[in-house]
Each structure stands twice: as C-alpha cells, then as structure tokens.
C-alpha cells in the first residue's frame, strides 16, 4: 500500500515541480507571492466538473492577484491532454501544470482513483489519476490551508476562498489545525491566550 501523507498547517509542504503548458517548468520553491501560492490539483481532461471549476478560477485570477495570491492548476495528465484542456476549456490565462506523478500526489495527501471509461464529457478517464485538492502555501513554504477530496463534487468555492484570503490577510489570522500530536500539543505552535487556558 502506498503511503498517503496528511499535510500539517505551519509545517513545510513537499517540494513541487511540474512542466507547464506553453513551455517551462514551475517550481514551488521559486514562487514569490505577496501572501500565498494557491495550488489547485484537478483530475484531468476527462473531468467536466474540473472544466467549470477552473474557468471560475480563471475569472477570479485578477482578484486573487490583488490579494497577493498567485495560482496554478495541476493534473496528472500528459502534455497532450493538458494542452487540450487549455484549448477546449479556454484557460489561456491560468498557469497549467501537468505530469504530476502519483507518488508526488501521495506526498501531498491526495486520493487516487482508477479509470472507469468515458465520463459524461465523452473523454476516457486515465488508468489512474489523483482526486482534487486545494492548498494555500505561504511564501516561506509552509502550509496555510488545505483541502483534499475523494470525489469531484462539492469543492471549495473560489469566491469563498477569495473572501477568506482577504480576511486572513487583513486580520493576520493564523493557520489552524497545526497540532501535530494532540497528546502533546505543547510540542506544536499553540495559540492559547495563557499556558493554563482550558475553558469548561
């Protein structure tokens, strides 16, 4: 069984490097956003829900950029399938990465499915592919927010993610879910107002 790794807020995320449609290589370690890098893992060309989801992201790229958030969408697809996604879905403004290995997908805590033939779009699913995930990473390479799914449905709304990003930047709201070991919470960065904080 391949290991699936949950990522912990305030901890470094795994390195990530993918080729992009149009040429070049995108590396997480080279990104310099003002506030966050938004990484959107999607299933691939076969997924009609991904099409609408990424179109919505593209429409909001300017608003995200104004909030100090730079975005990329990444799938396990081949170059040819990724290029077809960009062309067919009209994603000429969104940075599109492809060729995500399933080993790397596991490092990021993503779930993996097996293909079951053509989807409602008429495109066949690949033999194996990763399910959706959305992550916001700070410029220092630590995780701020993460969401992974086993299904293509009911993903985080980009309108809500955008509003959340604006709020956390304005209020300097900390990343939550940072406790690594709940039996020894003092070993993680705590937010307690005082050492004896324990309301009943």
N, C-alpha and C positions, 0 to 999 in steps of 0.2 A: 504493500500500500504506500502510495506517495504521500509525503507529509504535507499537511495544509497548515499554514502559519498565520495565526491572528496577529495583526499589527497593533501596537500599543501607542496611544497618543503620547506625545512628548518624547518618544523614542525615535531613533533614526530609522528611516524606511530603507528597504533594499535598493541597491543601485538599479537603474533602469535605463536601457539604451535600445533604441529601435530605429530602423530606417524609416524615412517619411516619403509619402507620395510627392513627387516632384523633384526628388533627389535630396541627398544629405542625410545626416544622422542626428537624431535628437537624443540628448543625454540629460537626464535629470540633474546631474551634478553641475551642469553648465548653465542651468536656468537661474535668472536673477530677477524674479518678480519683486515688486514692492512689498507684497503681502503674502500671496500664496500661488503655488502652481496647482491647477485643477487638472487631475488626471482622470479621464473617463474611459474605463475599459468597456468595450462592447463586443457583442458576439460575432459580428461579421456581416458580409454582404447578404447572407440568406435571411437576415432578421428584419422584417418590415417595421417592427416597433423601433428598432435602432435608427432607422431612417428618419422617422418623425422626431425622435429624441434628439438626434444630432442636428437636425435642421433647427430645432428650437434653441440649442446651444449656440449655433452659428448666429442666429438673430440677436443673441444677447452678448456676443463677444465684446462689443464696444462698451457695454455697461460693466461687464466684468473687468475689462482693462481699466476703466475709470476708477474701479475699486481696488486696483493693484493686483488683479488676479489674471494670470495667463493660463490658457487652456490647451490641452491636447486630447485627442481621441485615439485609442489604440486597440487593435484587434489581433487575433492570431492568424488572420488571413494572409494569403500570399500577396505579392506585389500586384499581380494582375487583378485579383479580386478587390484589393484595396483601391486600386485606380478606378475600377468600375463603380465602386461605392461612391467615390468622389464625383465621378461624372454623372452617374444616374441620379444621385441624391442632391446634386448641386452644391456640394460642400467646397466651394472654391476659396473660402476664407479661413476655414478651420484646418489647423495642423493635424494631419492624419498619419499616425504611425501604424506599422504593420509588422507581421512576423514575430509577434510575441510568442515565445516558447511556453509550452505547458509547464515546464519546470519553473520558469520565472513567474508564471501566473500563480502557481502554488506558493511561491515565496511571498507574493502579495496577498495571499489568503483567498484567492478566487476559487470558485467551484468549477468543475469541468463536466461537460456533458458529452454524450456520443450522438452522432448524427442519426436522424431517422427519416431521411429522404427529403423531398421538396417541401418547403414551407408554403404559406399562402401567397407568397410573392412569386412562387414558381422556381425559386433558386434552391438547389440542394444544399442541405447542411453539410459541413465538412465532417470528416470521420470523427474527430474530437475537437472541441472548442471550449474556451472559457466563458463562463457566465458573467453578467455585468458587475462592475464595481466602480465606485466613485471615491476619490481621495483628494483631500486638500493638504498640501505639503508646504511647510514654512520654508523660507529661503535658506535656513540652516540645515535643511534636510530632515527635519523631524515631522512626524505626523500630527496634523491638527484635527482632521475629521476623516472618518472612513465609513463606507457603507458597501457591503457585499451582498449579492443575491443569488439564489438558486434558480430563479426564473426570470424571464424577460419582462414580466409585468410589474406595474406599480413602483417605478423607480423614483428616486428623489427628484422633485420638480426643480428645474433650473431657476425658476422665479423665486422659489423658497430658498434655494442655495444662495442666490444672489443677495436676497434680503438679509439672510443670515450673515453673509460675508460683510455686508455693510455694517451690520450691528456689531459684530465681534471686533471689527477694526475700530469703530467709533468708541466702543466701551472697553476695548482691550480685554475682551472676555477670554479666559483661559481655555485651553483644550481640556475636555473632560474625559473620563474613562481611563485615566492614567495609571491606576493602581495595578501593578504587576502581580503582586501576591497579597490577596485580601487578608491573609493570616499575619502578614507583616506589612501593613500599609505604610508604616513609618519609613520603610525602605524605598518608597516612591515619593515623588514630589507631592506633598499634601497641601490642601487649601484650607485646612482648619483655621478658624479665627484664633484659636488658642490650643495649646497642647492637650487640654482636658476636655475639648469640645465633644459633647455626647448628649444631645437633647433627647429627652424621653417622650 
